[in-house]
């Protein structure tokens, strides 16, 4: 009986720790960015959430980027002069974009 009680307390403690840690888990967006059907290489990509910078990355030679943020919800992704809306979820989400003028258009 003592073993079951000890196990129940341990399971409860772990469950509480996970419940508290879950909101702190990072949301991740990733994908590629192109302009005129060519990858946008070595350009800074900035994620703005709730009026502040939430993360940044630099695209690789294929235009790929990956940004993790403690925030979820609606945010804005900015590359040079272009921007577009994204939604961050607890699960990683792919956002591929084409730069058209000052807009990031989702592909």
N, C-alpha and C positions, 0 to 999 in steps of 0.2 A: 504494500500500500504506500509506503514511503517513497518507493521508486516511482510510482505513478504520479504522486504529488510533485516530486522533484522535476520529473519530465514535463508535467503540465506548466509549472512555473517557468522552466527554461523555454518552452515553446511560446508561452505568453510574452516573455521578455524579448525574444527574437522578433515576434510579430509586432510588438510595440516599437522596437528599434527600426524595423523596416518601414512602418507607417510614418514615423518621424522623418526618416531619410528619403522617402519617396518624393516629397516636394522639392528636395534639393537636387534630385537627379537632373542631369542636363538634357535639354532638347537639342536635337541635331538636325541640320538641313545640309544637303549635299546635292551636287549635280554638276552641270557644265554651263558655261556661258559662251555664246558666240555672237559675232557681228558680221553681217554679209556672208553668212555660211562658213566663216572661218573661226577657229577657236580664239578666244580672247586670252592671250597668254601674259603671264606675269603682271597681272593687274590686281590691285587691292580691292577686296570685296568686304564691305562693312555691313553688319547687321545692327539696326537700331530698333530697340524695343522700349516702349513707355518713355519716349523722349530722351533716351540715353543710349550710348553705344553698348551693345550686348555681346559683341564678338567680331572677329575679323579673320581674314585669311588672304592669301595671294594665290591666284589661279596658277596652275602648272602649265606645261607646254601643250596640253590638250584642252585647256580651258576649265579643268575640274577645280572645284572648291569644296570645302567641308568646314562648317562652323558649328560649334556647340555653345549653348547658352543656358544659363539657369532659368531663363524665362520660357513660358509657353504663351500661346495666344498670337494675336496679330502683331506683326512687325514689318519693317521695311528693309529691303536689301538694296544697297547702293554700290554701283560700280562706276567710277569716274563721275560723269554728269547724269547717268541714268539710274533710275530707281524703280522698284516694283514691290508690290505687297506679297507677303508670305504669311503663313500660319504655322507656328511651331507647335508640335504635339509631343507627347512623351516618347513616342516611337520616332526613329529617324525618318525623315521625309525627303524625297527627291524633288528638286526644283531645277529644271533646265530652262534657260532663258536665251532669248535673242535680243540684242540691243537694237532698238529702233528709235532713233532720235534720243530723246531723254527718258524713254520708257524701257523697262525690262519686260518683254512680252514672254509669257510662259509658252513653252513648246510642248 
